[in-house]
């Protein structure tokens, strides 16, 4: 029986991957680079080291601080629109699980500041029992963040389900010994996922099957 669910944030619960892709393209074009979404798509859902390696191929390392700031400015100008942030079915799913007394954890490689901002904008600040961010251990695909969540949930891993959208996230959850469902977004499907679903509407049915 599932007694807790650990959710990834970006791409899983919130539709932020497209927003960052658009921000990347905007920043690159502002700086004179002729790049498109297709150029930045391989950067979605990968580890920090892989991201840096890919970014070095696209943006001169000496200009990456400016690129990052322009991207973040683009995102910040659009992120305060809660109706456009949540993935379809996310809000109803979280609140239904909460009513069923299933514990909820958020396990993300995003910063605490960004995560707090997202939770405020989606009105989910009161939803999660546990929130784990990148400051609390090695980032995915290392298992550290999931192990932190499991410790705070204080439940056997057999009763905890992880929900991710990327192969890197799936690897992290599996390395922590958890059953993991991958919901399809922009990242490739993972052969390590225990289940693959197309959207969050399918998840509640799976939990109670």
Phi, psi and omega in degrees: 000134179280123179247350179206148176232129176258119181254138163287164182259286187290123181089338180261301179263329180237144184271062185263344183298317179296324180296316179291324176299314178298322177296320177300313181296316179301312181298315181299316181292324176298331182265003176094008177272136178265077183238154182235178177303323180298328179291326184266347183303323178296349180276352183280131172070031178244170182289165179302317182294318179294321179300314182296320179297316179293319181296323179299334179282340185256320186236132178305130181308327180289346181250004187288331177295316177296318179300315181297319181292318179296320177297313182294323177299319179298314181294314183300327181289345185239354189279346181273036179237082188303329182294339181257001185267311188292137173295150178306127178088351186294311184297313180297321180296311181300316183287328176293316179296322179297317179296332179274008177062030171272126180292145182237133176235145174250124183234104188225149174270005174285164180287161178298320181297311179298316182298315178300318179297315179298316181295324176294315185291331179266359181063038180249013183299332182261007187271320190269135176282330183222135175232120180242126181239177189299338181290350189259013177162182175298142183282164178303140019271004174298152183277358191308312185293322176291322178297323176298315180297317180298321179297318181285329177290330176057048178229153174299143184298337178295341181257009182243131178248136175255144179232121185227167176241353185232155176302323179296317178294319178298316178301320180297312181296317181293324178295334177275358177089018184262152166288136186227131174256134175254125176261132187290130172222235182272332184285157178295159176286147181256135177285349180275343183296140178285329177217148175241128179231157183271337182199172184286342178298332182282342190288315182298321177299320181294319182297324184258010180291000000 
